[in-house]
Amino acid sequence: MLRVLVASGNPVVRAGLAVLLGAHRDIEVLTPPPHLPPEAVRPAPDLILLDGPAAPARALTSLAPVLLLTHTPVRGAGCAQLVHGEFDESELIHAVRATAHPGGGSTVSNILRFRNPASQVQRFGLSAREVEVMNLIASGMTNQQIAATCSITEKTVKNHINRIFAKLHSTTRGEAIASWLGTRTAS
């Protein structure tokens, strides 16, 4: 279970993000009183989702990875960032998971962490959900884990995978991952 602390001075934003994140079975939203400092939150979060000024981000990174939702990219914030208006729900959820568990230096995880989902949609013609499923496949999840993460059935996961394989001209998970990561050689 991924514990996410939503830090925002705006109670409406805080509530909205809590509902959005809480709809995913693998995410637990920590909802301490707004006046409680993040370092006093127990259990400790796996990720701090910060919506507001970038100044506290650097200090908060000593507690947990920070994902900053910002209106303009901030240099030197020392954390992952998403710019308002340039991401949708599935990209936010993907960024939350990737920022909290970057893979300990794993090449696949690091490539997925910094990839631009919009370019993958254009390049391969995948839907936003197919991009999410393909990223989870590339991160090593089984169909059962993907189903639980996306709150869909395993049959739906298999349907997505069949469409993904067709669009990536692949017959195996390995071929699909290699195409997705741009490491597949012509055969």
Backbone as CSV, one residue per row, in Angstrom:
resi,resn,N_x,N_y,N_z,CA_x,CA_y,CA_z,C_x,C_y,C_z
1,MET,0.849,-1.180,0.000,0.000,0.000,0.000,0.892,1.240,0.000
2,LEU,0.638,2.132,-0.908,1.389,3.374,-1.057,0.716,4.465,-0.241
3,ARG,1.425,4.997,0.767,0.869,6.047,1.629,1.254,7.420,1.072
4,VAL,0.252,8.224,0.704,0.480,9.532,0.101,-0.092,10.619,1.014
5,LEU,0.758,11.583,1.351,0.326,12.743,2.111,0.069,13.873,1.130
6,VAL,-1.159,14.366,1.097,-1.509,15.487,0.223,-1.329,16.765,1.027
7,ALA,-0.386,17.603,0.584,-0.095,18.853,1.279,-0.504,20.017,0.382
8,SER,-1.534,20.722,0.798,-2.009,21.891,0.062,-2.687,22.817,1.049
9,GLY,-2.470,24.104,0.863,-3.124,25.076,1.716,-4.585,25.276,1.352
10,ASN,-4.985,24.748,0.194,-6.353,24.906,-0.283,-7.155,23.658,0.094
11,PRO,-8.152,23.788,0.986,-8.903,22.610,1.426,-9.667,21.922,0.297
12,VAL,-10.105,22.669,-0.709,-10.830,22.070,-1.832,-9.882,21.217,-2.672
13,VAL,-8.688,21.714,-2.939,-7.682,20.958,-3.692,-7.290,19.711,-2.909
14,ARG,-7.068,19.885,-1.603,-6.690,18.760,-0.740,-7.767,17.671,-0.788
15,ALA,-9.022,18.061,-0.662,-10.130,17.092,-0.681,-10.250,16.422,-2.043
16,GLY,-10.121,17.203,-3.117,-10.221,16.648,-4.466,-9.129,15.630,-4.754
17,LEU,-7.901,15.974,-4.388,-6.793,15.037,-4.601,-6.959,13.783,-3.739
18,ALA,-7.450,13.953,-2.517,-7.667,12.798,-1.637,-8.692,11.841,-2.234
19,VAL,-9.772,12.367,-2.790,-10.802,11.521,-3.411,-10.234,10.838,-4.648
20,LEU,-9.538,11.582,-5.484,-8.970,11.049,-6.717,-7.973,9.924,-6.423
21,LEU,-7.056,10.169,-5.513,-6.046,9.159,-5.180,-6.656,7.987,-4.417
22,GLY,-7.580,8.289,-3.514,-8.198,7.250,-2.695,-9.033,6.257,-3.477
23,ALA,-9.364,6.580,-4.721,-10.145,5.668,-5.562,-9.302,4.494,-6.052
24,HIS,-8.004,4.535,-5.834,-7.102,3.459,-6.269,-6.757,2.581,-5.072
25,ARG,-6.968,1.278,-5.236,-6.808,0.331,-4.125,-5.407,0.294,-3.534
26,ASP,-4.399,0.622,-4.342,-3.024,0.522,-3.852,-2.530,1.823,-3.220
27,ILE,-3.412,2.829,-3.110,-3.017,4.119,-2.557,-3.850,4.436,-1.321
28,GLU,-3.155,4.745,-0.232,-3.812,5.199,0.996,-3.460,6.674,1.161
29,VAL,-4.462,7.504,1.260,-4.236,8.938,1.423,-4.207,9.251,2.910
30,LEU,-3.120,9.859,3.352,-3.006,10.279,4.740,-3.630,11.661,4.854
31,THR,-4.555,11.813,5.773,-5.297,13.073,5.892,-5.188,13.644,7.304
32,PRO,-4.003,14.089,7.670,-3.862,14.702,8.991,-4.484,16.102,8.973
33,PRO,-4.694,16.693,10.121,-5.192,18.075,10.136,-4.210,18.980,9.385
34,PRO,-4.713,19.988,8.666,-3.846,20.835,7.843,-2.753,21.557,8.622
35,HIS,-2.954,21.807,9.904,-1.951,22.524,10.694,-0.816,21.614,11.177
36,LEU,-0.963,20.298,11.047,0.058,19.358,11.500,1.215,19.350,10.501
37,PRO,2.447,19.594,10.959,3.576,19.586,10.019,3.806,18.187,9.455
38,PRO,4.227,18.087,8.182,4.410,16.770,7.550,5.316,15.827,8.333
39,GLU,6.322,16.361,9.015,7.238,15.480,9.762,6.572,14.833,10.971
40,ALA,5.420,15.340,11.406,4.705,14.771,12.543,3.671,13.729,12.122
41,VAL,3.481,13.540,10.834,2.474,12.594,10.346,2.945,11.163,10.591
42,ARG,2.051,10.362,11.159,2.319,8.943,11.401,1.128,8.144,10.924
43,PRO,1.299,7.050,10.193,2.591,6.545,9.741,3.222,7.499,8.724
44,ALA,4.524,7.398,8.584,5.239,8.270,7.661,4.777,7.996,6.230
45,PRO,4.650,9.035,5.419,4.204,8.834,4.030,5.314,8.248,3.162
46,ASP,4.902,7.555,2.093,5.840,7.087,1.078,6.078,8.185,0.046
47,LEU,5.144,9.157,-0.019,5.221,10.252,-0.984,4.471,11.445,-0.418
48,ILE,5.005,12.638,-0.690,4.295,13.863,-0.348,3.886,14.514,-1.662
49,LEU,2.595,14.698,-1.841,2.058,15.372,-3.020,1.801,16.809,-2.604
50,LEU,2.623,17.712,-3.128,2.594,19.108,-2.713,1.957,19.955,-3.803
51,ASP,0.887,20.651,-3.449,0.252,21.584,-4.366,0.351,22.950,-3.716
52,GLY,1.250,23.745,-4.221,1.445,25.058,-3.625,2.834,25.559,-3.918
53,PRO,3.323,26.468,-3.117,4.650,27.034,-3.356,5.738,25.977,-3.339
54,ALA,6.742,26.169,-4.175,7.827,25.197,-4.285,8.806,25.271,-3.126
55,ALA,8.820,26.374,-2.396,9.802,26.574,-1.334,9.884,25.410,-0.344
56,PRO,8.774,24.864,0.136,8.894,23.774,1.113,9.334,22.437,0.511
57,ALA,9.300,22.309,-0.808,9.577,21.019,-1.437,10.944,20.469,-1.050
58,ARG,11.978,21.299,-1.128,13.339,20.835,-0.829,13.440,20.303,0.605
59,ALA,12.857,21.006,1.569,12.904,20.555,2.964,12.128,19.256,3.155
60,LEU,11.028,19.106,2.430,10.193,17.918,2.586,10.835,16.666,1.995
61,THR,11.773,16.828,1.046,12.387,15.648,0.420,13.185,14.820,1.418
62,SER,13.528,15.389,2.575,14.221,14.595,3.594,13.252,13.633,4.283
63,LEU,11.945,13.894,4.168,10.931,13.030,4.783,10.476,11.916,3.855
64,ALA,10.306,12.257,2.576,9.793,11.309,1.575,9.969,11.956,0.202
65,PRO,9.903,11.155,-0.874,9.918,11.775,-2.204,8.753,12.758,-2.324
66,VAL,8.982,13.846,-3.057,7.971,14.884,-3.218,7.601,15.001,-4.689
67,LEU,6.301,15.054,-4.949,5.780,15.351,-6.282,5.088,16.695,-6.171
68,LEU,5.632,17.699,-6.864,5.133,19.057,-6.795,4.198,19.328,-7.962
69,LEU,2.969,19.748,-7.655,2.034,20.197,-8.678,2.206,21.709,-8.754
70,THR,2.606,22.193,-9.913,2.968,23.598,-10.044,2.359,24.212,-11.304
71,HIS,2.282,25.523,-11.332,1.767,26.200,-12.519,2.861,26.440,-13.542
72,THR,4.108,26.515,-13.095,5.259,26.646,-13.994,6.386,25.806,-13.431
73,PRO,7.194,25.153,-14.291,8.308,24.352,-13.792,9.240,25.193,-12.917
74,VAL,9.744,24.574,-11.849,10.602,25.275,-10.897,11.991,24.642,-10.926
75,ARG,12.992,25.417,-11.290,14.371,24.915,-11.287,14.862,24.776,-9.848
76,GLY,15.576,23.692,-9.615,16.204,23.510,-8.315,15.260,23.154,-7.185
77,ALA,14.054,22.725,-7.510,13.107,22.364,-6.448,13.512,21.062,-5.769
78,GLY,14.313,20.243,-6.449,14.782,18.993,-5.859,13.733,17.916,-5.771
79,CYS,12.721,17.984,-6.646,11.658,16.988,-6.600,11.051,16.826,-7.992
80,ALA,10.248,15.775,-8.144,9.511,15.572,-9.392,8.421,16.631,-9.477
81,GLN,8.056,17.020,-10.707,7.064,18.082,-10.884,6.093,17.737,-12.004
82,LEU,4.852,18.136,-11.815,3.841,18.092,-12.861,3.275,19.501,-12.971
83,VAL,3.128,19.991,-14.202,2.620,21.337,-14.427,1.107,21.274,-14.637
84,HIS,0.369,22.082,-13.847,-1.091,22.138,-13.980,-1.480,22.369,-15.432
85,GLY,-2.503,21.665,-15.883,-2.999,21.823,-17.239,-2.278,20.959,-18.256
86,GLU,-1.200,20.282,-17.836,-0.428,19.463,-18.772,-0.456,17.979,-18.417
87,PHE,-1.357,17.587,-17.505,-1.485,16.175,-17.163,-2.939,15.864,-16.873
88,ASP,-3.270,14.577,-17.051,-4.624,14.147,-16.726,-4.557,13.205,-15.523
89,GLU,-5.688,12.640,-15.151,-5.749,11.786,-13.963,-4.794,10.602,-14.055
90,SER,-4.777,9.903,-15.197,-3.922,8.717,-15.306,-2.442,9.099,-15.234
91,GLU,-2.077,10.248,-15.796,-0.681,10.696,-15.720,-0.310,11.093,-14.292
92,LEU,-1.253,11.674,-13.552,-1.008,12.002,-12.148,-0.783,10.729,-11.347
93,ILE,-1.646,9.748,-11.525,-1.525,8.488,-10.780,-0.201,7.806,-11.125
94,HIS,0.145,7.793,-12.409,1.422,7.200,-12.824,2.583,7.946,-12.172
95,ALA,2.546,9.263,-12.168,3.623,10.057,-11.578,3.730,9.817,-10.072
96,VAL,2.596,9.673,-9.394,2.598,9.388,-7.957,3.323,8.071,-7.700
97,ARG,2.952,7.033,-8.448,3.570,5.716,-8.243,5.060,5.735,-8.612
98,ALA,5.392,6.355,-9.734,6.780,6.377,-10.203,7.673,7.203,-9.288
99,THR,7.148,8.282,-8.736,7.941,9.126,-7.843,8.158,8.442,-6.503
100,ALA,7.133,7.762,-6.008,7.247,7.073,-4.717,8.171,5.868,-4.793
101,HIS,8.156,5.169,-5.926,8.957,3.957,-6.092,9.734,4.033,-7.395
102,PRO,10.794,4.845,-7.431,11.515,5.026,-8.690,12.294,3.806,-9.144
103,GLY,12.292,2.732,-8.386,12.907,1.498,-8.846,14.336,1.298,-8.415
104,GLY,14.809,2.126,-7.506,16.158,1.931,-6.987,17.206,1.894,-8.076
105,GLY,17.084,2.753,-9.071,18.091,2.812,-10.122,17.784,1.913,-11.297
106,SER,16.666,1.211,-11.271,16.294,0.342,-12.379,16.181,1.135,-13.670
107,THR,16.794,0.647,-14.719,16.755,1.336,-16.004,15.322,1.495,-16.486
108,VAL,14.545,0.432,-16.422,13.160,0.503,-16.881,12.396,1.546,-16.070
109,SER,12.524,1.516,-14.748,11.790,2.461,-13.916,12.205,3.892,-14.197
110,ASN,13.491,4.124,-14.378,13.940,5.483,-14.643,13.485,5.969,-16.013
111,ILE,13.492,5.098,-17.007,12.985,5.487,-18.326,11.512,5.820,-18.230
112,LEU,10.734,5.000,-17.540,9.303,5.247,-17.412,9.030,6.519,-16.626
113,ARG,9.862,6.794,-15.630,9.643,7.949,-14.771,9.703,9.261,-15.550
114,PHE,10.560,9.344,-16.539,10.752,10.601,-17.243,10.186,10.617,-18.650
115,ARG,9.461,9.577,-19.033,8.896,9.535,-20.383,7.691,10.456,-20.472
116,ASN,7.452,10.959,-21.654,6.314,11.849,-21.893,5.162,11.005,-22.434
117,PRO,4.111,10.741,-21.630,3.017,9.895,-22.093,2.365,10.402,-23.377
118,ALA,2.294,11.705,-23.564,1.666,12.247,-24.774,2.415,11.807,-26.023
119,SER,3.759,11.761,-25.951,4.529,11.349,-27.123,4.316,9.868,-27.415
120,GLN,4.097,9.064,-26.399,3.850,7.644,-26.605,2.479,7.434,-27.245
121,VAL,1.512,8.239,-26.867,0.187,8.136,-27.476,0.301,8.441,-28.967
122,GLN,1.014,9.512,-29.305,1.200,9.881,-30.711,1.982,8.815,-31.457
123,ARG,3.076,8.369,-30.881,3.976,7.443,-31.570,3.325,6.101,-31.863
124,PHE,2.617,5.559,-30.901,2.051,4.227,-31.060,0.543,4.206,-31.224
125,GLY,-0.129,5.313,-30.996,-1.582,5.359,-31.117,-2.307,4.697,-29.963
126,LEU,-1.661,4.625,-28.790,-2.298,4.027,-27.625,-3.215,5.037,-26.943
127,SER,-4.277,4.512,-26.335,-5.155,5.361,-25.527,-4.446,5.664,-24.207
128,ALA,-4.979,6.607,-23.448,-4.382,6.946,-22.150,-4.362,5.719,-21.237
129,ARG,-5.419,4.918,-21.250,-5.457,3.721,-20.394,-4.424,2.696,-20.871
130,GLU,-4.276,2.558,-22.197,-3.276,1.621,-22.720,-1.862,2.067,-22.346
131,VAL,-1.621,3.372,-22.329,-0.316,3.882,-21.883,-0.088,3.492,-20.431
132,GLU,-1.110,3.676,-19.589,-0.993,3.307,-18.183,-0.706,1.813,-18.028
133,VAL,-1.453,0.980,-18.756,-1.248,-0.475,-18.679,0.144,-0.845,-19.181
134,MET,0.570,-0.236,-20.295,1.894,-0.565,-20.837,3.004,-0.155,-19.876
135,ASN,2.861,0.983,-19.220,3.861,1.387,-18.223,3.916,0.386,-17.070
136,LEU,2.767,-0.128,-16.668,2.735,-1.120,-15.588,3.336,-2.446,-16.039
137,ILE,3.086,-2.831,-17.295,3.717,-4.038,-17.848,5.233,-3.872,-17.821
138,ALA,5.709,-2.716,-18.304,7.150,-2.462,-18.373,7.781,-2.394,-16.990
139,SER,6.991,-2.044,-15.976,7.542,-2.001,-14.620,7.590,-3.385,-13.981
140,GLY,7.053,-4.410,-14.696,7.160,-5.780,-14.215,5.923,-6.337,-13.533
141,MET,4.813,-5.636,-13.589,3.593,-6.123,-12.928,2.940,-7.258,-13.713
142,THR,2.304,-8.159,-12.972,1.522,-9.231,-13.575,0.144,-8.682,-13.952
143,ASN,-0.616,-9.458,-14.728,-1.976,-9.050,-15.083,-2.828,-8.822,-13.837
144,GLN,-2.669,-9.684,-12.851,-3.443,-9.564,-11.620,-3.088,-8.263,-10.887
145,GLN,-1.806,-7.935,-10.822,-1.383,-6.693,-10.168,-1.877,-5.463,-10.934
146,ILE,-1.824,-5.534,-12.258,-2.310,-4.422,-13.079,-3.806,-4.220,-12.854
147,ALA,-4.551,-5.319,-12.808,-5.996,-5.234,-12.579,-6.291,-4.554,-11.244
148,ALA,-5.578,-4.946,-10.205,-5.787,-4.348,-8.880,-5.386,-2.879,-8.876
149,THR,-4.278,-2.548,-9.506,-3.792,-1.172,-9.543,-4.748,-0.255,-10.286
150,CYS,-5.295,-0.740,-11.401,-6.177,0.082,-12.251,-7.648,-0.055,-11.901
151,SER,-7.959,-0.909,-10.926,-9.347,-1.163,-10.524,-10.195,-1.651,-11.701
152,ILE,-9.635,-2.624,-12.443,-10.337,-3.250,-13.567,-10.177,-4.761,-13.425
153,THR,-10.896,-5.537,-14.244,-10.792,-6.986,-14.172,-9.573,-7.477,-14.949
154,GLU,-9.139,-8.691,-14.648,-8.025,-9.276,-15.402,-8.384,-9.442,-16.873
155,LYS,-9.653,-9.747,-17.160,-10.104,-9.871,-18.549,-9.914,-8.545,-19.286
156,THR,-10.232,-7.439,-18.629,-10.042,-6.122,-19.239,-8.560,-5.850,-19.466
157,VAL,-7.729,-6.262,-18.524,-6.277,-6.110,-18.694,-5.828,-6.881,-19.932
158,LYS,-6.298,-8.120,-20.071,-5.929,-8.933,-21.240,-6.387,-8.274,-22.536
159,ASN,-7.574,-7.684,-22.528,-8.057,-6.975,-23.719,-7.142,-5.802,-24.058
160,HIS,-6.755,-5.042,-23.041,-5.829,-3.923,-23.269,-4.502,-4.434,-23.834
161,ILE,-4.003,-5.520,-23.253,-2.715,-6.069,-23.701,-2.794,-6.524,-25.158
162,ASN,-3.891,-7.172,-25.533,-4.042,-7.600,-26.931,-4.005,-6.407,-27.880
163,ARG,-4.700,-5.326,-27.511,-4.687,-4.117,-28.366,-3.301,-3.472,-28.378
164,ILE,-2.644,-3.452,-27.223,-1.289,-2.887,-27.139,-0.331,-3.683,-28.021
165,PHE,-0.370,-5.002,-27.918,0.520,-5.849,-28.724,0.305,-5.582,-30.209
166,ALA,-0.944,-5.448,-30.618,-1.229,-5.183,-32.033,-0.637,-3.842,-32.457
167,LYS,-0.799,-2.824,-31.631,-0.296,-1.494,-31.974,1.228,-1.415,-31.942
168,LEU,1.848,-2.230,-31.083,3.315,-2.239,-30.982,3.946,-3.311,-31.877
169,HIS,3.099,-4.030,-32.637,3.569,-5.105,-33.518,4.426,-6.103,-32.731
170,SER,3.880,-6.547,-31.601,4.586,-7.449,-30.698,3.746,-8.680,-30.427
171,THR,4.426,-9.772,-30.103,3.707,-10.995,-29.743,4.006,-11.431,-28.312
172,THR,4.988,-10.791,-27.681,5.337,-11.139,-26.298,5.490,-9.861,-25.474
173,ARG,5.446,-10.032,-24.162,5.665,-8.896,-23.255,7.049,-8.295,-23.486
174,GLY,8.037,-9.148,-23.649,9.408,-8.675,-23.866,9.528,-7.806,-25.108
175,GLU,8.913,-8.240,-26.207,8.943,-7.440,-27.439,8.215,-6.116,-27.245
176,ALA,7.070,-6.165,-26.564,6.293,-4.943,-26.331,7.094,-3.957,-25.473
177,ILE,7.734,-4.457,-24.424,8.541,-3.598,-23.552,9.707,-2.996,-24.335
178,ALA,10.375,-3.812,-25.146,11.502,-3.308,-25.949,11.036,-2.223,-26.919
179,SER,9.884,-2.422,-27.554,9.348,-1.374,-28.441,9.024,-0.124,-27.666
180,TRP,8.377,-0.308,-26.539,7.936,0.806,-25.684,9.120,1.649,-25.212
181,LEU,10.190,0.970,-24.839,11.368,1.679,-24.311,12.318,2.143,-25.428
182,GLY,11.997,1.741,-26.661,12.837,2.153,-27.780,14.127,1.382,-27.896
183,THR,14.146,0.171,-27.328,15.366,-0.635,-27.381,15.235,-1.825,-28.311
184,ARG,14.090,-1.973,-28.973,13.858,-3.118,-29.849,14.604,-2.911,-31.173
185,THR,15.318,-3.945,-31.595,16.038,-3.882,-32.863,15.183,-4.483,-33.949
186,ALA,15.403,-4.044,-35.169,14.645,-4.587,-36.308,14.972,-6.043,-36.468
187,SER,13.959,-6.837,-36.804,14.208,-8.280,-36.980,13.989,-8.700,-38.402
